[in-house]
Amino acid sequence: MASIGFVEAAQAPSKTLQIDTPTTTGQTLGGSDSLTTSAPGSITTPGVAVGLKDGTISDSNSLALDMGGDELRSNSRSHALIGQWQMSF
């Protein structure tokens, strides 16, 4: 009796971009699905969820949001990214 082999499909590895932001200058998150960093250079990733590794997010009314490890879904407000965060896509 011949045996039938099974091949286990490997999940595609996720891509992670990690950026350390010691200050809020040039790092903003605006719109519902767009992340843009304007210093040093520019990265735009529409439709990508952003998770914080550690740090806080401050909204345009200077309210700090503790989002450690959670997914960030932005509304139309502008957010400043403080500390170390990761973007996986």
C-alpha positions in Angstrom: 0.0 0.0 0.0 1.5 3.3 -1.1 1.4 6.2 1.4 0.4 9.7 0.4 2.7 12.4 1.6 1.5 15.7 2.8 3.3 19.0 2.2 3.0 21.6 4.9 2.6 25.1 3.4 4.7 27.7 5.1 3.1 31.1 5.8 4.8 33.9 4.0 7.0 35.9 6.4 5.6 39.3 7.3 7.7 42.4 6.6 8.4 44.7 9.5 9.7 48.2 9.4 11.0 49.5 12.8 11.6 53.1 13.3 12.9 54.8 16.5 11.4 58.3 16.9 13.0 60.2 19.8 11.0 63.3 18.8 7.7 63.9 17.1 9.3 66.1 14.4 8.3 64.8 10.9 6.4 61.7 12.1 2.7 62.0 11.5 -0.2 59.6 10.9 -3.2 61.0 9.2 -6.2 59.7 7.3 -7.8 56.3 7.9 -5.2 54.1 6.3 -2.0 56.0 5.6 1.3 56.2 7.4 3.8 58.8 6.3 7.1 59.8 7.8 8.7 62.9 6.3 12.1 62.8 8.1 14.7 61.6 7.2 13.1 60.9 3.9 9.6 59.7 3.1 7.7 56.4 3.5 4.0 56.1 2.6 2.2 52.8 3.2 -1.6 53.0 2.5 -3.7 50.3 4.0 -1.1 49.1 6.5 -1.9 48.5 10.2 0.6 50.2 12.6 1.5 48.6 15.9 3.5 50.2 18.6 6.3 48.1 20.1 6.6 50.6 23.0 5.8 54.3 23.4 2.8 56.4 23.0 0.7 58.1 20.4 -0.4 61.7 20.9 -3.4 63.1 19.0 -3.8 66.6 17.7 -5.4 67.6 21.0 -2.3 66.6 22.9 -4.0 63.6 24.5 -1.6 60.6 24.9 -2.9 57.2 23.9 -1.1 54.1 25.3 -1.1 51.7 22.3 1.7 49.3 23.3 1.3 46.2 21.1 -2.1 47.1 19.9 -3.2 47.8 16.3 -3.7 51.5 15.5 -6.6 52.5 13.4 -6.5 56.3 12.7 -9.4 58.6 12.1 -9.0 61.9 10.2 -7.0 63.3 13.1 -3.3 63.8 13.0 -1.2 61.7 15.4 2.4 62.0 16.5 4.4 58.8 17.0 6.7 58.8 20.0 9.2 56.1 21.0 9.8 52.9 19.1 7.1 51.5 16.8 6.8 48.8 14.2 4.9 48.6 11.0 4.0 45.1 9.7 2.7 44.3 6.3 
